[in-house]
Amino acid sequence: MMGSDHSKFPDFFDDDGPDPISAATRRPFTAKTAPKKKAGFYLSEELIDRFNRHFHQMKLTGTPIENKSALLELALMFALEDLDKGPGSLLLKTLMRRP
């Protein structure tokens, strides 16, 4: 008779499992994406305040946004997809109108 896998204990330090906070709050488990790197940019205080305000409003209304980095990453992805449109890009048109 072969031994069973029931004797294997879970690795509580494994990063591939569900996040304990998400599990406790019944949020859906999402696998971690590619490794991320910290980036530093200078932004106006007005823009940061506006970003923070929107983030907190989204959290209060139950929008499933994990954290500020996830929101910023999504916004940047949309901006880059717009720039991929070339001359039809709204961002590019806005930049061309600036003095």
N, C-alpha and C positions, 0 to 999 in steps of 0.2 A: 504494500500500500504506500502510495506516495504522500509525502507531507503536504499539507495545505499552506496557502499563503496567509492564513489567519494569524500566524505568529509574527508577521511583519508589522512593525509599528509605524505610524505615520511620521514623516519628517516635518516637524512643526516649523522648521526654519527654511523649508523649501519655498522659493518664490513663485512656483508655478501653480499653487493651489489658490482657492478663493481667499479674498481679503476678509479677515475676521469681522471688520466693521460692516462691510457689504453683506456678509452672511447674516449677521445679527439684525440688520435692518431690512433684510430680504430683498436687497438690490440684486439684479441679475449679475452673474459672474461673467466677466470678460477677460479673456486671456491677455496677458501683457503683450504690448507691441514691441517693436524694435527698441534697443537701448536709446535713451535720449541724452542730449548734451545741453548743459546750461548755456544760455546765450544772453549777452548783455547789450541793451539798446537804451538810448536816451529818448524819453518820451515826455511830452509836456504834462504838467500836473493836471491840467484840465482834462486831457485825454485819459490819464490814469484814473482820475476820479470818475469820469463817465464810464469807463470800462468796469471799475469796481461796483458802481451803482447798478449797472446792467447785470453783472454777475450775481450780486446779492438779490436782486429782484427775481432773477431766474431761479435761484435756490428757494426763495420763499414761495414761488408758485409751483414748485415741484418739478421743474425742468430737470431731466436726468443729465446734468452736467457734472462731471467728476470733480474738477477743480479749475482754477483760473488758467493754468497752463493748457488744459484741454480746450477751453474756450478760445484762448489766443491762438492755439495751433489750428483750430478749425477756421477762425477768421483769416489767418494768414494763408491757409490752403485755398480758401475762396478767392482771396486777393491774387494769389499766384495763378490760379486757373483763369481769372479774368485777364491777367497780363498775357497769358498764353494765346489769347484771341488776337494779339497783334494790334493793328490800327483800330480795331473795333472795341478795344479795351476801355472801359470807363475810367479805370485808374490812369491809364496812359493819357487819355484825353484830358483828365483833370491836371495831370503833371504838365502837360503841354500848355495849358492856360495860365499856369503860375508865372508871375513876373520874375 
